[in-house]
Amino acid sequence: MLFLAAALGAPSLPASPTSAAAFTWAVWGSIYGLGCAGINAGLLALRARLGPKGPVRDARAHLRFFYRSAVERLVVVGAALAAGMGPLRLPALPLVGGFAAGQIALVLSQLMRGIR
C-alpha cells in the first residue's frame, strides 16, 4: 500500500484529512489518465477498422488517412489530458502516469497475444 501511495504522488498513507484528500485526488488523476489511454486505444481501433482496405486506393490516399488519424488522436487525447489538468484540477503526475501505464498495457497486450 505504501508503494501504491508513493507511485500515485501522495506523500504517504492518509493520516489526516488533507493527506486523504491528496491521496483521493491522486487516485482520480491516475484513473482519468487510464481513461485517456482507453480513448486513445479506442480511436486507434476505430480508425484501423474504418481505414481503406485492399489495393483499390493508391499509396497517397493511405498516407493521407494515416496522418489524419494520427492528428485526430493527438488532438482528442491532448484535449482530454488538458481538461484533466486544467478545469478538473487533477494532479499532473498521477494523470500522466496513468496515461503512460495504459499505453504500456496496450503495447504489452498486443505483444502477448501476437501482433496481427
N, C-alpha and C positions, 0 to 999 in steps of 0.2 A: 504494500500500500504506500509506503514511503517513496518507493521508486516511481510509482504512478503519479503521486503528487508532485514530485520533483520534475518529472518529464512534462507534465502539463503546465508548468510555470508557477505553480503555487509554492510559496516558500516552505511550508510544512503542512502536516495534517491540521485540519481545522481545530483550533484550540480556543478561538474567540470568535465572536460574530463577524468581525472584519475579515479574518482569515478564512472563515467558512464561506463568506460571500466571494472572496477572491478565488477560492477553490471551485465554487459553483460556476463562476464566470469562465474560468479556465476550461472546465469540462464542457460548457456550452460552446465555447470557442472551438474546441477540438471536434465536437460533433458537427458544428457548422462547416468546418474545413473538410471533414469527411463527406458531408453532403455536397460541397462544391466539387470534390473529386468524383462523386457519383454523377453529378450533372455533366461533367466533362466526359466521363465514360459513356453516358447515355447519348450525348451528342455525337460522339465518335461512332458508336454502334449505329445510330440512325443514319448518319451520313454515309457510312460504309454500305448500308443496306440500300439506300436510295441512289447511290452513285451509278455512273454509267457502266454498263456491262458489255463485255464482248468487244470484238474488233470493229463494231459498227461506227464508233466515233473515232476521231483522229486523236493523236497524242496531245495536241494543243488544247482540245476540249477536256481531256483528262487532267492535264496540268492546271488548267483554269479552275476546274472543280476542286482539285486538291487544295489549291491556295485559298479559294473561297471558304472551304470547310475549315481550314486552319485558322483563318481570320475570324470566322464566326465563333469558333470555340474560344479563341483568345479573348474576344470582346465579352462574350457571355460570362465566362469564368472570371475574368478580370473585374467585371461589374459586380458579380456576386461576392467576390473577395473584398472589393472596395466597400460594398454595402455592409458587410460584416464588420469591417474595421471602422467605418465611418459612422453612419446613423445608428447602427446597433451597438456600437462601442464595445465590441468583443476584443479581448486581448489578442494582439497580433501573433505572438509566438505560438500559443496553442492552436490558433486558427491555421497558420501556415504549416505547423507541424502535423495537424490533422489532414490537411490537404496533401502534404508530401507522403504521409502514411497511406492514404487512399490511392495515390498514384503508384506507389511501390507495390501495394497489394494487387493493383490491376496488372502490373507487369509480371509479378510473380505468379499470379493465377494463369496468365497466358503461357508462361514458361512451363508451369507444372502440367497443364493439360495438352500442351503442344500447340505451336502456332500454326494456324490454318491459312 
